[in-house]
Amino acid sequence: MAGVTLDTGALIAAERNDRRFWVWWKWQTSRGVVATVPSPVVAQAWRSAPNVCVAMVLAGCREVAMDATASRRTGELCAAAKTADVVDAFVVWGAAERRDDVLTSDLGGLAILAAHAPGVGKIRTLDDLG
């Protein structure tokens, strides 16, 4: 079973009470999938307190921090993809390391980064959820 990494857009969808996200989340958790959320994604999404919906999602996730190895590999991925978006690069690098799919609200730079990160599963948007 492939894992899944959440991008900022997924957490924002939870905060906005997006039905597509919550149906998908219930399905994932019912299958025993524990999503991964990079700490920089939490920082981007955590804008108001109390953030009940985001907190509920995070309670069911594994949060990963950027260590020395991750920061260097993330920088290398930024260079390869010719982008400066460190958060997106960390999301993609980590997903590639874990062979995860990624859930986001916008493919944007993630698809470009994924082209330089073998191992990333499918990058899905909220629109892909139905």
N, C-alpha and C positions, 0 to 999 in steps of 0.2 A: 504494500500500500504506500503510495507516494505521500510525502508530507506536504505541508503548505506553509508558505511564508506570507505574512500579511504586510502590505505596503500601507502607507499613510492613508491613501484613498479608501481602503477597506475599513480602517478605524473611523474615518470621517463618516462613512456610510452607516456604521453602527450608531454613531452619535446622532446622525440625522434620522435615525429609526427607519432606514431604507429596508423595505420589506424583502427585497431580493437578497440582501445581505443576511437578514435574520433567518430566512428559510434555508439558505445555504449553510449558515452557522449551525443551525439545529441538526441538519443532515450530517455535517462533518463531525460534530461532537457525538452524535448518536452512533457513529461508526468507530468512535474511540480515537479520532484524529486529534492530536494536540498541535495546534498551530504554533509557529515560531514568529516572534515579533522582534525585530532589531530595536535596541534602545533608542537610536536616533529617530526611528519611526514614532515611537512613543512620544519623544520630545516634540516632534512636529505636530502630532495630533492632540496632545494634552494642552488645551488652550483655556479651558474653564474648569473651575472646581465648584461643586462636585460634578465630575464627569461620569455619571452613573452608568450610562450605556457602554462607554469605552472601558470603564473599570470592570464591568461584567465580562466583556470579551477578554481583557487582559488576565482576569482571574483564571481563565481556561487556556492560557497560552504559556509558552516558554519564552521568556525574554532573554535575548542574547546581547551581550555588550561587545564593543569593539576592543579587542586586545591588540598587542603589538603586531602579531602576524596578520590579523585581519586588516589593520589600518594600512599596512604596506601593500597587501594584495588588492585592497580597495583602491588605493592610489594607482597601482599598476593597471587596474581595470579602467579607471578614469582615463589614463593616458592612452590605452589601447583604443578606447571608444571615442576619444577626443571630446570628453565631457568634463565638466567641473562639479557635477552633482554627486557629492560624496554619499549622501543618504541613499539615493537610488542605486549607486554602485555597490554599497554595502549590502543592500537588499539582494541584489542579483548575485554578488559574489557568494554570500552565505547560502542562498538557495542552490547555487551550483555545487557548493561543497556538500550540501545535504541531499542533493538530487530532488529538491522540492519544486512543486508548482508555486506560482506566485499569484496572489489576488490583489488587484489594484483597481483604481477607477479610471486610469488612463494609461494606455500602452506607452505613449511618448518615448522618453529616453530609455525605458526599461527594455524595449525590443532591441534598440541599438546596443545597449550594454550586454544583453543576453547573446547577441551574435558573437561576442568576444569571451563568453563564459560557458564553455562546454559543460554540460551536466544539468543546466537549468531545465526543469520540466516545462509544462505549459504555463504561459503567462495569460491569465484570464482576467477579463474586466467584469465589472458588475453587469454590463450589458450581456455578457456571455451566460450569466446565471439565469436569464429569462425574465 
